[in-house]
Amino acid sequence: MTTDVRWLDAGQQRAWRGFLDLHAKLAAKLNRDLQRTSGLSLADYDVLVHLTDVPDGRLRAFELGEGLQWDKSRVSKQVARLADRGMVAKEACPEDRRGAYVVLTDAGRAAIEAAAPAHVELVHQIVFDTLTPRQIREWAVISAAVLRRLDG
């Protein structure tokens, strides 16, 4: 059986490798900066942001995992680390005994509110101050197109 592989051409290869490099370096830089300025990891920040995005600051653990695109084990470990630091609490789910809610605590809200200004400023400096308004619009369109394909 022969398979026709659609190899990436030179332009596609540059774009793809550039994206992979950008993703890795940006995540590493944001993680280092968050840890230095706030004591939060990027994973901590992501969990806390998802919880602040909902009005009551509580999500089912599986909903948190879906939003973060994390597996159950990773969610469980990250929530346990944040709970040990008092930033989230776990509550039983009365509708489903196997399920649990992850709830933002006052300490978690204070941590994200303290970390956000410096984090957002760094995102501006690295990303948005580097791009033109047109490039930002194009990036948003490109991201939306790929996300639509992923969401099927």
C-alpha positions as CSV (number, residue, x, y, z in Angstrom):
1,M,0.0,0.0,0.0
2,T,1.4,3.4,-1.0
3,T,0.6,6.5,0.9
4,D,0.7,9.9,-0.6
5,V,2.1,12.1,2.1
6,R,1.4,15.8,1.8
7,W,4.7,17.1,3.1
8,L,4.9,20.7,4.1
9,D,6.4,23.1,1.6
10,A,9.1,25.5,2.6
11,G,6.7,28.3,3.5
12,Q,4.4,26.0,5.5
13,Q,7.4,24.5,7.3
14,R,8.6,28.0,8.3
15,A,5.1,28.9,9.5
16,W,4.6,25.6,11.4
17,R,8.0,25.6,13.1
18,G,7.6,29.3,13.9
19,F,4.3,28.6,15.6
20,L,5.8,25.7,17.6
21,D,8.8,27.8,18.6
22,L,6.5,30.8,19.5
23,H,4.2,28.6,21.6
24,A,7.1,27.0,23.5
25,K,9.1,30.2,24.1
26,L,6.1,32.3,25.0
27,A,4.7,29.8,27.5
28,A,8.1,29.4,29.1
29,K,8.6,33.2,29.3
30,L,5.1,33.8,30.8
31,N,5.6,31.0,33.3
32,R,9.0,32.3,34.5
33,D,7.7,35.9,34.7
34,L,4.6,34.9,36.7
35,Q,6.6,32.8,39.1
36,R,9.1,35.7,39.6
37,T,6.5,38.4,40.1
38,S,3.6,36.5,41.8
39,G,4.7,33.1,42.9
40,L,2.1,31.6,40.5
41,S,2.9,29.2,37.7
42,L,1.3,29.6,34.3
43,A,-0.8,26.6,35.1
44,D,-1.9,28.2,38.4
45,Y,-2.8,31.3,36.6
46,D,-4.8,29.5,33.9
47,V,-6.9,27.6,36.5
48,L,-7.6,30.8,38.5
49,V,-8.5,32.7,35.3
50,H,-11.0,30.1,34.3
51,L,-12.6,30.3,37.8
52,T,-12.8,34.1,37.7
53,D,-14.5,33.9,34.3
54,V,-17.6,32.4,35.9
55,P,-19.9,34.5,38.1
56,D,-19.8,32.3,41.2
57,G,-16.1,31.3,40.8
58,R,-16.9,27.6,40.7
59,L,-16.7,25.0,38.1
60,R,-17.1,21.2,38.0
61,A,-13.7,19.7,37.8
62,F,-14.5,18.1,34.4
63,E,-15.6,21.5,33.0
64,L,-12.4,23.1,34.2
65,G,-10.5,20.3,32.4
66,E,-12.5,20.8,29.2
67,G,-11.8,24.6,29.3
68,L,-8.1,24.1,29.8
69,Q,-7.9,21.1,27.4
70,W,-6.3,19.1,30.3
71,D,-6.8,15.5,31.2
72,K,-8.4,14.5,34.5
73,S,-5.1,13.6,36.2
74,R,-3.5,17.0,35.4
75,V,-6.6,18.9,36.6
76,S,-6.6,16.8,39.8
77,K,-2.9,17.5,40.5
78,Q,-3.1,21.2,39.7
79,V,-6.2,21.7,41.8
80,A,-4.6,19.8,44.7
81,R,-1.5,22.1,44.6
82,L,-3.8,25.2,44.5
83,A,-5.9,23.8,47.3
84,D,-2.8,23.2,49.5
85,R,-2.0,26.9,49.1
86,G,-5.6,27.9,49.9
87,M,-6.4,29.4,46.5
88,V,-9.1,27.0,45.6
89,A,-11.4,24.6,47.5
90,K,-13.0,21.4,46.4
91,E,-16.6,20.8,47.2
92,A,-18.7,17.8,46.8
93,C,-21.2,17.9,44.0
94,P,-24.7,17.0,45.3
95,E,-26.0,16.2,41.8
96,D,-23.2,13.6,41.1
97,R,-21.4,11.9,44.0
98,R,-18.4,11.2,41.8
99,G,-18.0,14.8,40.7
100,A,-16.6,17.8,42.5
101,Y,-16.7,21.5,42.2
102,V,-13.5,23.6,42.2
103,V,-14.2,26.8,43.9
104,L,-12.1,30.0,43.9
105,T,-11.3,31.2,47.4
106,D,-10.7,34.8,48.6
107,A,-7.0,34.0,48.6
108,G,-7.2,32.7,45.0
109,R,-9.0,35.8,43.9
110,A,-6.5,38.0,45.6
111,A,-3.6,36.1,44.0
112,I,-5.0,36.5,40.4
113,E,-5.9,40.1,41.0
114,A,-2.3,40.8,42.2
115,A,-0.7,38.8,39.3
116,A,-2.9,40.0,36.4
117,P,-1.6,43.6,35.9
118,A,2.1,42.5,35.4
119,H,1.1,39.5,33.4
120,V,-1.1,41.5,31.0
121,E,1.6,44.1,30.6
122,L,4.1,41.4,29.6
123,V,1.6,40.1,27.0
124,H,1.3,43.6,25.6
125,Q,5.1,44.0,25.5
126,I,5.9,40.7,23.9
127,V,2.9,40.3,21.6
128,F,0.7,43.2,20.9
129,D,3.4,46.0,21.0
130,T,5.3,43.9,18.4
131,L,2.4,43.6,15.9
132,T,0.5,46.1,13.9
133,P,-3.3,46.4,14.3
134,R,-3.7,44.6,11.0
135,Q,-1.5,41.7,12.1
136,I,-3.5,41.4,15.3
137,R,-6.7,41.2,13.3
138,E,-5.2,38.7,10.9
139,W,-3.9,36.6,13.8
140,A,-7.4,36.6,15.4
141,V,-8.9,35.4,12.1
142,I,-6.3,32.7,11.6
143,S,-6.7,31.5,15.2
144,A,-10.5,31.4,14.8
145,A,-10.3,29.4,11.6
146,V,-8.0,26.7,13.1
147,L,-10.0,26.5,16.3
148,R,-13.2,26.0,14.2
149,R,-11.5,23.1,12.5
150,L,-10.4,21.6,15.8
151,D,-13.8,22.0,17.3
152,G,-15.1,20.1,14.2
